[in-house]
Amino acid sequence: MFKKSLKLIFTEPLMVLPLFLCNFLSNLKLPVKNNIRLEYGFDINSILQAYSKQIMAALFMVVVLIFISPYLTAWTNLMVKDKVLKDEINFNANSKEALKYYLRILVVSLALVGALLIYIFVSLFIVVSLYISTNGSAGIFIIGLLLFVLILAFVAILVTSVIPIIVVDNEGFTGAFKKSFKFGLSNFFNILGVFAFNIIIGLVVSLIFKNVQIIQTLINSYLSTLVTVYIINKYIEDNIEYQANTNEVQASEDSTIIE
C-alpha cells in the first residue's frame, strides 16, 4: 500500500496538486530582519517593532491557510478517492464537489488546532510545575517531555484520518471521529511507520540541503501529501475488504436459509 501511494503521487501529479500547494505554503519560511538593538535592553516592544511586518505577514498567511486549506484538502481527497475506486480523475468536477465538504473540514481543522493548543498549554504547565516542585529535577522534566511527545503522537495517529473519512464516506463529525479512532487503532503501526519514514527523510533532507530552503520545503510538502494519499488508500482498501467479507457472510446465511 505504501508503494502504491508513492506511485500515485509520481504518476498523477494533478491529483496531489491542491494539497501540495497547501503544504508548500504552510512550509514556507518568511524572511526575518535581525535588526533588534540590544543596547537599551531586550523587551517585547523592541521585538514587536523590529518584526512587525513579519508578524503581520505570518498572521495573514495563517488566516489564509486556515480558510483555504479545507477546500484544497477536500479537492485532493476526492481525486485520490476517485483514482482508487474508479481509476480515473476528474480535476474540474472534483474542484466543484469539494465545496460541499468545506465547512465540515474547516470546523474539524479549527477544533483540532484548538485542542492541540490546549493540550500544549496544559502539558507544559504540568511539566513546569512538577519541575519546580521537585527543585529542578532533570529526570522529571525529561520524563514529562517524553510523555508529552508520546501522547501527542498517539492521538495524532488516531485523528489523522478524520478529514479523509469525512470526504470518502461523506460523514458527519461524530461518525468521522469514531471511524478515525477505529481505523487508527487497527492500523496503528502502519501509520506510525509512515510518520517515521517522513521524519527520517525530512531530517536527511534538512542535513543535505541545509542551505537550500526551497528544496526542503518542496520535499516536506511532498511527504505531507504522501500521508494523506496513504491514509485514503488504506482506508478504502480496508473498507472494501470488510464489505466483501460482509457480503460473503450474508450470501452464505441466505443460502443456508433457502436450503
C-alpha positions as CSV (number, residue, x, y, z in Angstrom):
1,M,0.0,0.0,0.0
2,F,2.9,2.4,0.8
3,K,4.5,1.7,-2.6
4,K,1.1,2.2,-4.3
5,S,0.7,5.6,-2.6
6,L,4.2,6.6,-3.8
7,K,3.3,5.5,-7.3
8,L,0.1,7.5,-7.3
9,I,1.9,10.7,-6.4
10,F,4.5,10.2,-9.1
11,T,2.1,9.2,-11.8
12,E,-0.8,11.6,-11.0
13,P,0.7,15.0,-10.2
14,L,-2.6,16.8,-10.7
15,M,-4.2,14.6,-8.1
16,V,-1.9,15.9,-5.3
17,L,-1.5,19.4,-6.7
18,P,-4.1,21.2,-4.4
19,L,-2.8,19.6,-1.2
20,F,0.8,20.0,-2.4
21,L,0.1,23.8,-2.8
22,C,-1.4,23.9,0.7
23,N,1.6,22.2,2.3
24,F,4.0,24.2,0.2
25,L,2.5,27.5,1.5
26,S,2.4,26.2,5.1
27,N,6.1,25.2,5.0
28,L,7.3,28.5,3.6
29,K,9.5,30.4,6.0
30,L,9.2,34.2,5.8
31,P,12.5,36.2,5.7
32,V,13.2,37.9,9.0
33,K,15.1,41.0,9.7
34,N,17.6,40.8,12.6
35,N,17.7,44.4,13.5
36,I,16.8,44.4,17.2
37,R,19.0,46.8,19.0
38,L,20.1,45.4,22.4
39,E,22.0,48.4,23.7
40,Y,18.9,49.7,25.6
41,G,17.6,46.3,26.7
42,F,15.7,43.4,25.2
43,D,11.9,43.8,25.6
44,I,8.7,42.9,23.9
45,N,8.3,46.4,22.4
46,S,11.6,46.2,20.6
47,I,10.7,42.7,19.3
48,L,7.3,43.9,18.0
49,Q,8.7,47.0,16.4
50,A,11.5,45.1,14.6
51,Y,9.4,42.2,13.5
52,S,6.1,44.0,12.9
53,K,5.9,43.3,9.2
54,Q,7.0,39.7,9.6
55,I,4.4,39.2,12.3
56,M,1.6,40.7,10.2
57,A,2.6,38.7,7.2
58,A,2.7,35.5,9.2
59,L,-0.7,36.1,10.7
60,F,-2.1,36.9,7.3
61,M,-0.6,33.6,6.0
62,V,-2.1,31.6,8.9
63,V,-5.6,33.1,8.3
64,V,-5.3,32.4,4.5
65,L,-4.2,28.8,5.2
66,I,-7.0,28.2,7.7
67,F,-9.7,29.2,5.3
68,I,-8.1,27.8,2.1
69,S,-6.6,24.5,3.3
70,P,-10.0,22.8,3.9
71,Y,-11.0,23.3,0.3
72,L,-7.6,22.2,-1.1
73,T,-7.6,19.2,1.2
74,A,-11.1,18.1,0.2
75,W,-10.2,18.6,-3.5
76,T,-7.2,16.3,-3.3
77,N,-9.0,13.7,-1.2
78,L,-11.8,13.5,-3.7
79,M,-9.3,12.9,-6.6
80,V,-7.5,10.2,-4.6
81,K,-10.8,8.6,-3.8
82,D,-11.9,8.5,-7.5
83,K,-8.5,7.2,-8.6
84,V,-8.6,4.4,-6.1
85,L,-12.2,3.4,-6.7
86,K,-12.8,4.3,-10.3
87,D,-9.2,4.5,-11.6
88,E,-10.0,7.9,-13.1
89,I,-9.7,11.6,-12.1
90,N,-12.0,14.5,-12.9
91,F,-10.0,17.5,-11.9
92,N,-12.7,20.1,-12.6
93,A,-15.6,18.1,-11.3
94,N,-13.8,17.4,-8.0
95,S,-12.9,21.0,-7.6
96,K,-16.6,21.9,-7.6
97,E,-17.6,18.9,-5.4
98,A,-15.0,19.9,-2.8
99,L,-17.1,22.9,-1.8
100,K,-19.7,20.8,-0.1
101,Y,-17.1,19.5,2.4
102,Y,-15.6,22.8,3.1
103,L,-17.5,23.8,6.2
104,R,-17.2,20.4,7.9
105,I,-13.4,20.3,7.3
106,L,-13.0,23.9,8.4
107,V,-14.8,23.2,11.7
108,V,-12.8,20.0,12.3
109,S,-9.5,21.7,11.5
110,L,-10.2,24.6,13.9
111,A,-11.3,22.1,16.6
112,L,-8.1,20.0,16.2
113,V,-5.9,23.2,16.3
114,G,-7.8,24.4,19.4
115,A,-7.4,21.0,21.1
116,L,-3.7,21.0,20.3
117,L,-3.1,24.4,21.7
118,I,-5.0,23.5,24.9
119,Y,-3.0,20.2,25.2
120,I,0.3,22.0,24.8
121,F,-0.6,24.7,27.4
122,V,-1.8,22.2,30.0
123,S,1.0,19.8,29.4
124,L,3.7,22.5,29.7
125,F,2.0,23.8,32.8
126,I,2.1,20.4,34.5
127,V,5.7,19.6,33.4
128,V,7.0,23.0,34.6
129,S,5.0,22.8,37.8
130,L,6.5,19.3,38.6
131,Y,9.9,20.6,37.6
132,I,9.7,23.5,40.0
133,S,8.1,21.4,42.8
134,T,11.0,18.9,42.6
135,N,13.6,21.6,42.8
136,G,14.6,21.4,39.2
137,S,14.8,17.6,38.8
138,A,16.1,17.0,35.3
139,G,14.6,13.5,35.3
140,I,11.1,14.7,35.9
141,F,11.5,17.3,33.2
142,I,12.7,14.7,30.6
143,I,10.1,12.1,31.5
144,G,7.4,14.8,31.3
145,L,8.6,15.9,27.8
146,L,8.7,12.2,26.6
147,L,5.2,11.6,27.8
148,F,4.1,14.8,26.1
149,V,5.5,13.6,22.8
150,L,4.3,10.0,23.1
151,I,0.7,11.1,23.9
152,L,0.7,13.6,21.1
153,A,1.9,11.1,18.6
154,F,-0.7,8.5,19.8
155,V,-3.6,11.0,19.4
156,A,-2.2,12.2,16.1
157,I,-2.4,8.7,14.7
158,L,-6.0,8.3,15.9
159,V,-7.2,11.5,14.4
160,T,-5.1,11.7,11.2
161,S,-7.8,10.1,9.1
162,V,-10.7,12.2,10.3
163,I,-10.7,14.6,7.3
164,P,-10.2,11.9,4.7
165,I,-13.1,9.9,6.2
166,I,-15.3,13.0,6.0
167,V,-14.6,13.2,2.3
168,V,-14.5,9.5,1.4
169,D,-17.6,8.5,3.4
170,N,-19.4,11.9,3.4
171,E,-19.5,11.5,7.2
172,G,-20.5,14.0,9.9
173,F,-18.3,15.0,12.8
174,T,-19.2,12.2,15.3
175,G,-19.1,9.4,12.7
176,A,-15.8,10.6,11.2
177,F,-14.1,10.7,14.6
178,K,-15.5,7.3,15.6
179,K,-14.3,5.7,12.3
180,S,-10.9,7.5,12.6
181,F,-10.3,6.1,16.1
182,K,-11.2,2.6,14.9
183,F,-9.0,2.9,11.8
184,G,-6.1,4.5,13.7
185,L,-6.1,1.7,16.3
186,S,-6.3,-1.1,13.7
187,N,-3.6,0.4,11.6
188,F,-1.6,2.0,14.3
189,F,1.9,0.6,13.4
190,N,1.3,1.1,9.7
191,I,0.5,4.8,10.2
192,L,3.4,5.1,12.7
193,G,5.7,3.7,10.1
194,V,4.6,6.3,7.5
195,F,5.1,9.1,10.1
196,A,8.6,7.7,11.0
197,F,9.5,7.5,7.3
198,N,8.5,11.2,6.8
199,I,10.5,12.3,9.9
200,I,13.7,10.4,8.8
201,I,13.5,11.6,5.2
202,G,12.8,15.1,6.5
203,L,15.9,15.1,8.8
204,V,18.1,13.7,6.0
205,V,16.8,16.3,3.6
206,S,17.4,19.1,6.1
207,L,21.0,18.0,6.5
208,I,21.8,17.5,2.8
209,F,20.0,20.7,1.7
210,K,20.8,22.7,4.8
211,N,21.2,26.0,2.8
212,V,18.6,25.3,0.1
213,Q,15.3,26.2,1.8
214,I,13.2,25.8,-1.3
215,I,14.2,22.1,-1.8
216,Q,13.4,21.4,1.9
217,T,10.0,23.0,1.5
218,L,9.2,21.1,-1.6
219,I,10.2,17.7,-0.3
220,N,8.5,18.3,3.1
221,S,5.3,19.2,1.2
222,Y,5.6,16.0,-0.8
223,L,6.0,14.0,2.3
224,S,2.9,15.6,3.9
225,T,0.9,14.8,0.8
226,L,2.1,11.2,0.9
227,V,0.5,10.7,4.4
228,T,-3.0,11.7,3.1
229,V,-2.7,9.6,0.0
230,Y,-1.6,6.6,2.1
231,I,-4.5,7.1,4.6
232,I,-7.1,7.2,1.9
233,N,-5.7,4.2,0.0
234,K,-5.5,2.1,3.2
235,Y,-8.9,3.2,4.5
236,I,-10.6,2.4,1.2
237,E,-8.8,-0.9,0.9
238,D,-9.9,-1.9,4.5
239,N,-13.5,-0.9,3.8
240,I,-13.7,-2.8,0.5
241,E,-12.3,-5.9,2.2
242,Y,-14.7,-5.5,5.1
243,Q,-17.7,-5.1,2.8
244,A,-16.6,-8.1,0.7
245,N,-16.4,-10.3,3.8
246,T,-19.8,-9.0,5.0
247,N,-21.4,-9.7,1.6
248,E,-19.9,-13.2,1.6
249,V,-21.2,-13.9,5.1
250,Q,-24.6,-12.6,4.2
251,A,-24.7,-14.7,1.0
252,S,-23.8,-17.7,3.0
253,E,-26.5,-17.1,5.5
254,D,-29.1,-16.5,2.8
255,S,-28.2,-19.8,1.1
256,T,-28.4,-21.6,4.4
257,I,-31.9,-20.2,5.0
258,I,-33.0,-21.2,1.5
259,E,-31.8,-24.8,2.0
